[in-house]
Amino acid sequence: MSTPQPSLVPSTPLKSILNFRDVGLTINALLPTSPLRPCLFYRSARPDNASPADRTALTSTYHINSIIDLRSTTEHINQANKRNAKIPSSAVVPHTEFRVAEPVKIDGINYHEINLNGGAFARALLWRLRWSSLAKLLSYMALGYRNEAIIIVGSEVMAPRGLIGLGKDSLDYGTSELRNIFSLLADSKSYPTLVHCTQGKDRTGLVVLLLLLLCDVPVDAISADYMASERELASEREERVKEMREVGMGEEFADCPVGWAEEMVRYIQEIQGGVGRYMEKIGVDKEMQERIRGMMLEKR
Protein backbone atom coordinates (compact mmCIF):
# COMPACT_ATOMS: atom_id res chain seq x y z
CA MET A 1 0.00 0.00 0.00
CA SER A 2 1.36 3.42 -0.92
CA THR A 3 2.19 5.92 1.82
CA PRO A 4 -0.45 8.66 2.28
CA GLN A 5 0.80 11.98 0.88
CA PRO A 6 -0.10 15.53 2.01
CA SER A 7 -0.95 16.35 -1.62
CA LEU A 8 -3.95 14.01 -1.31
CA VAL A 9 -5.48 16.21 1.40
CA PRO A 10 -8.23 18.36 -0.15
CA SER A 11 -7.66 22.12 -0.05
CA THR A 12 -9.85 24.28 2.16
CA PRO A 13 -13.30 24.93 0.72
CA LEU A 14 -13.52 28.26 2.57
CA LYS A 15 -11.87 31.33 1.06
CA SER A 16 -11.34 33.33 4.25
CA ILE A 17 -10.55 30.60 6.80
CA LEU A 18 -7.14 29.07 6.17
CA ASN A 19 -6.31 25.42 6.79
CA PHE A 20 -9.96 24.41 7.23
CA ARG A 21 -10.82 20.77 6.65
CA ASP A 22 -13.05 17.93 7.74
CA VAL A 23 -10.71 15.58 9.60
CA GLY A 24 -12.87 12.52 8.91
CA LEU A 25 -13.06 13.17 5.16
CA THR A 26 -9.34 13.93 5.07
CA ILE A 27 -8.29 10.70 6.75
CA ASN A 28 -10.74 8.68 4.66
CA ALA A 29 -9.20 10.18 1.50
CA LEU A 30 -5.75 9.10 2.67
CA LEU A 31 -6.61 5.48 3.46
CA PRO A 32 -7.91 2.59 1.35
CA THR A 33 -10.84 2.26 3.76
CA SER A 34 -13.04 4.96 5.30
CA PRO A 35 -12.80 4.40 9.07
CA LEU A 36 -14.03 7.80 10.27
CA ARG A 37 -17.40 9.46 10.21
CA PRO A 38 -17.25 12.72 8.24
CA CYS A 39 -18.97 16.00 9.08
CA LEU A 40 -18.23 15.74 12.81
CA PHE A 41 -14.75 17.06 13.54
CA TYR A 42 -13.06 19.96 11.76
CA ARG A 43 -9.75 21.79 12.10
CA SER A 44 -8.63 25.22 10.91
CA ALA A 45 -6.56 28.31 11.47
CA ARG A 46 -8.19 31.24 13.31
CA PRO A 47 -11.64 32.05 11.89
CA ASP A 48 -11.55 35.65 13.20
CA ASN A 49 -11.48 37.26 9.78
CA ALA A 50 -14.03 34.97 8.18
CA SER A 51 -16.16 36.60 5.53
CA PRO A 52 -19.92 36.82 6.06
CA ALA A 53 -20.33 33.98 3.56
CA ASP A 54 -17.88 31.73 5.40
CA ARG A 55 -19.35 32.60 8.79
CA THR A 56 -22.72 31.52 7.44
CA ALA A 57 -21.16 28.36 5.97
CA LEU A 58 -19.85 27.31 9.37
CA THR A 59 -23.39 27.14 10.74
CA SER A 60 -25.50 26.43 7.65
CA THR A 61 -23.24 24.11 5.62
CA TYR A 62 -21.04 22.49 8.25
CA HIS A 63 -23.50 22.87 11.15
CA ILE A 64 -20.70 23.68 13.60
CA ASN A 65 -22.07 23.46 17.13
CA SER A 66 -18.87 23.99 19.12
CA ILE A 67 -15.59 25.81 18.53
CA ILE A 68 -12.59 24.98 20.71
CA ASP A 69 -10.12 27.87 20.59
CA LEU A 70 -6.63 26.92 21.80
CA ARG A 71 -5.04 30.37 21.66
CA SER A 72 -3.52 32.42 24.45
CA THR A 73 -4.71 35.77 25.76
CA THR A 74 -1.82 37.50 24.00
CA GLU A 75 -2.79 35.96 20.66
CA HIS A 76 -6.36 37.17 21.12
CA ILE A 77 -5.14 40.67 21.96
CA ASN A 78 -2.77 40.82 19.00
CA GLN A 79 -5.47 39.61 16.64
CA ALA A 80 -7.94 42.11 18.07
CA ASN A 81 -5.39 44.90 17.61
CA LYS A 82 -5.10 43.91 13.96
CA ARG A 83 -8.83 44.50 13.69
CA ASN A 84 -8.20 47.92 15.26
CA ALA A 85 -10.07 46.84 18.36
CA LYS A 86 -9.38 49.08 21.35
CA ILE A 87 -8.35 46.48 23.84
CA PRO A 88 -5.69 47.40 26.43
CA SER A 89 -2.63 45.17 26.26
CA SER A 90 -1.12 45.98 29.66
CA ALA A 91 -0.42 42.92 31.73
CA VAL A 92 -1.75 44.75 34.79
CA VAL A 93 -5.21 44.93 33.21
CA PRO A 94 -7.05 41.60 33.67
CA HIS A 95 -7.86 39.78 30.44
CA THR A 96 -9.73 36.63 29.64
CA GLU A 97 -9.80 34.73 26.37
CA PHE A 98 -13.59 35.16 26.43
CA ARG A 99 -13.43 38.95 26.61
CA VAL A 100 -11.01 39.55 23.76
CA ALA A 101 -12.51 36.85 21.52
CA GLU A 102 -16.07 38.16 21.95
CA PRO A 103 -16.22 40.52 18.91
CA VAL A 104 -15.77 37.72 16.36
CA LYS A 105 -18.12 35.11 17.80
CA ILE A 106 -20.87 33.68 15.61
CA ASP A 107 -24.40 33.39 16.92
CA GLY A 108 -25.54 29.83 17.47
CA ILE A 109 -22.06 28.39 18.15
CA ASN A 110 -20.82 27.39 21.60
CA TYR A 111 -17.30 28.71 22.22
CA HIS A 112 -14.74 27.09 24.50
CA GLU A 113 -11.53 29.07 25.03
CA ILE A 114 -8.92 26.62 26.32
CA ASN A 115 -5.41 28.04 26.22
CA LEU A 116 -3.38 24.89 25.55
CA ASN A 117 -0.14 26.73 26.26
CA GLY A 118 -1.27 28.32 29.51
CA GLY A 119 -1.11 27.22 33.13
CA ALA A 120 1.51 24.57 33.87
CA PHE A 121 2.93 24.74 30.32
CA ALA A 122 3.70 28.46 30.66
CA ARG A 123 5.20 27.96 34.11
CA ALA A 124 7.43 25.16 32.81
CA LEU A 125 8.80 27.50 30.14
CA LEU A 126 9.44 30.23 32.67
CA TRP A 127 11.40 27.91 34.94
CA ARG A 128 13.75 27.13 32.04
CA LEU A 129 14.85 30.78 31.95
CA ARG A 130 18.02 32.03 33.58
CA TRP A 131 17.28 33.83 36.86
CA SER A 132 18.36 37.15 35.36
CA SER A 133 16.03 36.65 32.39
CA LEU A 134 13.16 35.64 34.65
CA ALA A 135 13.63 38.79 36.71
CA LYS A 136 13.66 40.91 33.57
CA LEU A 137 10.52 39.19 32.28
CA LEU A 138 8.65 39.79 35.53
CA SER A 139 9.65 43.45 35.41
CA TYR A 140 8.34 43.78 31.88
CA MET A 141 5.06 42.12 32.82
CA ALA A 142 4.63 44.37 35.85
CA LEU A 143 5.12 47.43 33.63
CA GLY A 144 2.68 46.13 31.02
CA TYR A 145 5.29 45.31 28.34
CA ARG A 146 3.72 41.99 27.35
CA ASN A 147 5.44 41.62 23.97
CA GLU A 148 8.89 42.38 25.40
CA ALA A 149 8.33 39.65 27.97
CA ILE A 150 7.31 37.21 25.25
CA ILE A 151 10.53 37.90 23.32
CA ILE A 152 12.54 36.65 26.29
CA VAL A 153 10.63 33.37 26.44
CA GLY A 154 10.61 33.02 22.65
CA SER A 155 14.33 33.52 22.13
CA GLU A 156 15.66 31.75 25.23
CA VAL A 157 13.26 28.82 25.61
CA MET A 158 10.84 28.26 22.73
CA ALA A 159 13.33 28.69 19.88
CA PRO A 160 15.79 26.12 21.30
CA ARG A 161 12.97 23.66 22.08
CA GLY A 162 11.60 23.77 18.53
CA LEU A 163 8.13 22.63 17.53
CA ILE A 164 8.82 19.00 18.37
CA GLY A 165 10.13 19.84 21.83
CA LEU A 166 7.21 22.17 22.49
CA GLY A 167 4.78 19.46 21.36
CA LYS A 168 6.24 17.12 23.98
CA ASP A 169 6.01 19.91 26.55
CA SER A 170 2.32 20.32 25.72
CA LEU A 171 1.80 16.61 26.37
CA ASP A 172 3.69 16.82 29.67
CA TYR A 173 2.32 20.09 31.04
CA GLY A 174 -0.93 20.76 29.16
CA THR A 175 -2.69 17.85 30.83
CA SER A 176 -5.43 19.90 32.50
CA GLU A 177 -6.25 21.68 29.25
CA LEU A 178 -6.17 18.46 27.23
CA ARG A 179 -8.49 16.82 29.77
CA ASN A 180 -10.95 19.69 29.31
CA ILE A 181 -10.73 19.41 25.53
CA PHE A 182 -11.35 15.67 25.48
CA SER A 183 -14.13 15.96 28.03
CA LEU A 184 -15.89 18.13 25.45
CA LEU A 185 -15.11 15.64 22.70
CA ALA A 186 -16.62 12.84 24.81
CA ASP A 187 -19.96 14.71 24.85
CA SER A 188 -22.14 14.04 21.80
CA LYS A 189 -23.77 17.46 22.24
CA SER A 190 -20.47 19.13 21.30
CA TYR A 191 -20.57 17.96 17.69
CA PRO A 192 -19.98 18.99 14.99
CA THR A 193 -16.85 20.57 16.49
CA LEU A 194 -14.19 22.86 15.05
CA VAL A 195 -10.83 23.07 16.84
CA HIS A 196 -8.33 25.80 15.98
CA CYS A 197 -5.40 27.85 17.22
CA THR A 198 -3.72 30.65 15.25
CA GLN A 199 -2.46 28.63 12.30
CA GLY A 200 -4.35 25.43 13.01
CA LYS A 201 -1.04 23.62 12.73
CA ASP A 202 0.76 22.54 15.92
CA ARG A 203 -1.54 22.90 18.94
CA THR A 204 -4.51 21.96 16.77
CA GLY A 205 -2.35 19.24 15.24
CA LEU A 206 -1.64 17.77 18.66
CA VAL A 207 -5.33 17.56 19.57
CA VAL A 208 -6.10 16.01 16.18
CA LEU A 209 -3.21 13.56 16.57
CA LEU A 210 -4.47 12.36 19.96
CA LEU A 211 -8.00 11.96 18.64
CA LEU A 212 -6.82 10.00 15.61
CA LEU A 213 -4.60 7.76 17.74
CA LEU A 214 -7.66 6.96 19.85
CA CYS A 215 -9.35 5.89 16.61
CA ASP A 216 -6.37 3.68 15.58
CA VAL A 217 -5.53 5.80 12.52
CA PRO A 218 -2.08 4.91 11.11
CA VAL A 219 0.69 7.38 11.86
CA ASP A 220 1.50 7.98 8.19
CA ALA A 221 -2.06 9.25 7.60
CA ILE A 222 -1.85 11.44 10.72
CA SER A 223 1.45 12.82 9.43
CA ALA A 224 0.06 13.52 5.94
CA ASP A 225 -2.83 15.47 7.47
CA TYR A 226 -0.41 17.47 9.65
CA MET A 227 2.03 18.19 6.79
CA ALA A 228 -0.83 19.43 4.58
CA SER A 229 -1.03 22.51 6.82
CA GLU A 230 2.21 23.83 5.31
CA ARG A 231 0.60 24.04 1.89
CA GLU A 232 -2.64 25.43 3.27
CA LEU A 233 -0.82 28.21 5.15
CA ALA A 234 1.57 29.18 2.34
CA SER A 235 -0.34 32.38 1.52
CA GLU A 236 0.46 33.92 4.92
CA ARG A 237 3.90 32.41 5.50
CA GLU A 238 5.77 35.67 4.95
CA GLU A 239 3.59 37.44 7.51
CA ARG A 240 3.97 34.61 10.01
CA VAL A 241 7.77 34.53 9.61
CA LYS A 242 7.85 38.25 10.39
CA GLU A 243 5.72 37.69 13.49
CA MET A 244 7.94 34.82 14.64
CA ARG A 245 11.09 36.87 14.29
CA GLU A 246 9.50 39.71 16.26
CA VAL A 247 9.17 37.38 19.27
CA GLY A 248 12.63 35.86 18.99
CA MET A 249 11.88 32.70 17.01
CA GLY A 250 13.04 31.51 13.60
CA GLU A 251 11.13 31.01 10.38
CA GLU A 252 10.99 27.26 10.94
CA PHE A 253 8.14 27.92 13.38
CA ALA A 254 5.97 28.94 10.43
CA ASP A 255 6.46 25.53 8.79
CA CYS A 256 5.64 21.89 9.53
CA PRO A 257 8.80 20.02 10.59
CA VAL A 258 9.22 16.67 8.88
CA GLY A 259 8.77 13.88 11.38
CA TRP A 260 6.69 15.93 13.84
CA ALA A 261 3.76 13.51 13.97
CA GLU A 262 6.00 10.45 14.04
CA GLU A 263 7.99 11.85 16.98
CA MET A 264 4.82 12.79 18.89
CA VAL A 265 3.48 9.25 18.41
CA ARG A 266 6.81 7.72 19.48
CA TYR A 267 6.85 9.90 22.60
CA ILE A 268 3.27 8.96 23.49
CA GLN A 269 3.95 5.26 22.99
CA GLU A 270 7.40 4.94 24.54
CA ILE A 271 7.35 7.59 27.26
CA GLN A 272 3.65 7.90 28.10
CA GLY A 273 2.74 4.23 27.65
CA GLY A 274 0.41 4.64 24.66
CA VAL A 275 -2.50 6.94 23.95
CA GLY A 276 -5.02 5.04 26.08
CA ARG A 277 -2.80 5.06 29.13
CA TYR A 278 -1.86 8.70 28.54
CA MET A 279 -5.54 9.66 28.38
CA GLU A 280 -6.23 7.87 31.62
CA LYS A 281 -3.30 9.67 33.27
CA ILE A 282 -4.74 13.07 32.39
CA GLY A 283 -8.27 12.17 33.51
CA VAL A 284 -9.91 10.90 30.32
CA ASP A 285 -11.07 7.49 31.47
CA LYS A 286 -11.77 4.41 29.37
CA GLU A 287 -15.50 5.12 29.20
CA MET A 288 -14.85 8.62 27.81
CA GLN A 289 -12.36 7.21 25.30
CA GLU A 290 -14.95 4.67 24.14
CA ARG A 291 -17.56 7.39 23.73
CA ILE A 292 -15.17 9.38 21.52
CA ARG A 293 -14.37 6.32 19.42
CA GLY A 294 -18.05 5.47 19.17
CA MET A 295 -18.84 8.90 17.77
CA MET A 296 -15.87 9.19 15.42
CA LEU A 297 -15.68 5.68 13.97
CA GLU A 298 -17.99 4.47 11.21
CA LYS A 299 -20.24 1.65 12.32
CA ARG A 300 -19.26 -1.65 10.70
ABEGO torsion letter per residue (X at the ends): XBBBBAAABBBBABAABBGBBBAAAAAAAABABBABBBGABBBBBBAAABBAAAAAAAAAAAGBABBBBABBAAAAAAAAAAAGBBBBABAABBBBAAAAAAAABBBGBBBBBBBAABEAAAAAAAAABBAAAAAAAAAAAAAGBAAAAAAAAAAAAAAAAEAAAAAAAAAAAAAAAAAAAAAAAABAAAOBBBBBBAAGAAAAAAAAAAAAAAAGBBAAAAAAAAAAAAAAAAAAAAAAAAAAAAAGBBAAAABBBBGAAAAAAAAAAAAAGEAAAAAAAAGBBAAAAAAAAAAABBBX
